[in-house]
Amino acid sequence: MTKVHTPVTDKMDFFKESTPVQLAEKYGTPLYVYNENILRERCREMKGLVDYKNFSVNYSAKANSNLELLKIVNEEGLSVDAMSPGEIHAELAAGFTADRILYISNNVSADEMRFAVDRGIMVSIDSLSQLDLYGRNFPGTKVALRFNPGVGAGHHEKVVTAGKKTKFGIAPEMMSQVKEIVKKHDLTVAGVNQHIGSLFMESDAYVKSTDSILSIASNFESLEFVDFGGGFGIPYRKSEGQKRLDLSETGRLLKQNIDRFIKAYGREIKIKIEPGRYIAAECGIILGRVHSVKENYGSRYIGTDIGFNVLKRPVMYDSHHEIEIFREKGSVDISKDCVKIVGNICETGDILANDRELPKIVEDDIIAVLDAGAYGFCMSSNYNNRLKPAEVLISPDGSDKLIRRRDTLEDLMRNFEL
Ligand SMILES: *Cc1c(COP(=O)(O)O)cnc(C)c1O
């Protein structure tokens, strides 16, 4: 195999014994490939973030809910968040116990709340109307509340999840109404949480936001936990030398805030964070095949099988994923081309990577899309009646195994057999 452009995966020894060309032949493309070592390493980094005995990491499973990956996260001793009954279902199947799952609900029915409550799973509620619904249905129980501190952060307006322009959380100004509803239904507020947004690379805004949730927390006497939320960023521009989030500094600053709060609160309680992307993004890569190369009115298009049905982030968030190139055999032409890498979906917006300077790509090359482990497969779809890709795991011993089979044509027809 010829490595045409592989600066990042070489350094990480991502593919170990396998090569992308072999994997593409064995399993077909497009293909999600995960590296178990990297996943475990990220879990351990997050667990070690803060030097506080009651610190707990809840993996936000919406980033990637592949059952095998969830089992690994469970083995690493993390807890999990769920955003839906479906996620709860997968998490229980992966071996998480109810006490290690938090259902962070948003605009859900009483039945969905009941799905969690019946299984002994704590529900976090994010509006007064939902709190009243919860209280009417489950009086006398424990509940968590999601607050919106009024400031948000994030890499794209769609992932800023707190502040004055988002649907999430309860505004702290509504505290007296919160307390009324809690009292009316004899509820116990056992936890408060927030999530201000996704993908911060500097810790300032995150650390600052913990002041808000901690000051909100001081309103409640019976807390078991305060949850700071997720959003820990990863460097999507590795080959350009983008720096990683400084975890030791982040941890140090968080610890100061936690210590100050615990002293004032007078009792040790659990402090949680909810990383999704940080845990799952970098362990996942998509392999695709180049089926055509063409010039169209002055632009050079590289046509692949990675449409936005496979990876939605570039189209949804204008996100940047680095691209690497592998070739079964043949030499490398290092003179660079400016190319648009596109998929096979019938939409003009189906652009995976726009105007990239890369060594010459030819038909049949395998391209790798980096940092696709989070919000990758889980946001894939059957648009254009395309089959969802297979997923493969590279184990620490270097072997590869299928952890989810590719959709079949029968899968597309399954729900019509009524
Ligand atoms: C999505 C989400 C997270 C995880 O966000 P990341 O940016 O992937 O870390 C955490 N908490 C809540 C409530 C979320 O909705």
The ligand as a Tripos MOL2 file, in Angstrom:
@<TRIPOS>MOLECULE
LIG
   15    15     1     0     0
SMALL
NO_CHARGES

@<TRIPOS>ATOM
      1 C1        -24.5440   16.8650   23.7170 C.3       1 LIG1
      2 C2        -24.5340   16.9970   25.1780 C.ar      1 LIG1
      3 C3        -23.3550   16.7660   25.8860 C.ar      1 LIG1
      4 C4        -22.0580   16.3910   25.2240 C.3       1 LIG1
      5 O1        -21.5350   17.4220   24.4580 O.3       1 LIG1
      6 P1        -20.0610   17.2840   23.8470 P.3       1 LIG1
      7 O2        -19.8270   18.5630   23.1820 O.co2     1 LIG1
      8 O3        -20.0970   16.1420   22.9100 O.co2     1 LIG1
      9 O4        -19.1420   17.0450   24.9930 O.co2     1 LIG1
     10 C5        -23.4010   16.8640   27.2570 C.ar      1 LIG1
     11 N1        -24.5420   17.1980   27.9090 N.ar      1 LIG1
     12 C6        -25.6970   17.4340   27.2610 C.ar      1 LIG1
     13 C7        -26.9020   17.7790   28.0280 C.3       1 LIG1
     14 C8        -25.7270   17.3570   25.8680 C.ar      1 LIG1
     15 O5        -26.8690   17.6070   25.2320 O.3       1 LIG1
@<TRIPOS>BOND
     1     1     2 1
     2     2     3 ar
     3     2    14 ar
     4     3     4 1
     5     3    10 ar
     6     4     5 1
     7     5     6 1
     8     6     7 2
     9     6     8 1
    10     6     9 1
    11    10    11 ar
    12    11    12 ar
    13    12    13 1
    14    12    14 ar
    15    14    15 1
@<TRIPOS>SUBSTRUCTURE
     1 LIG1         1 GROUP 0 **** ****
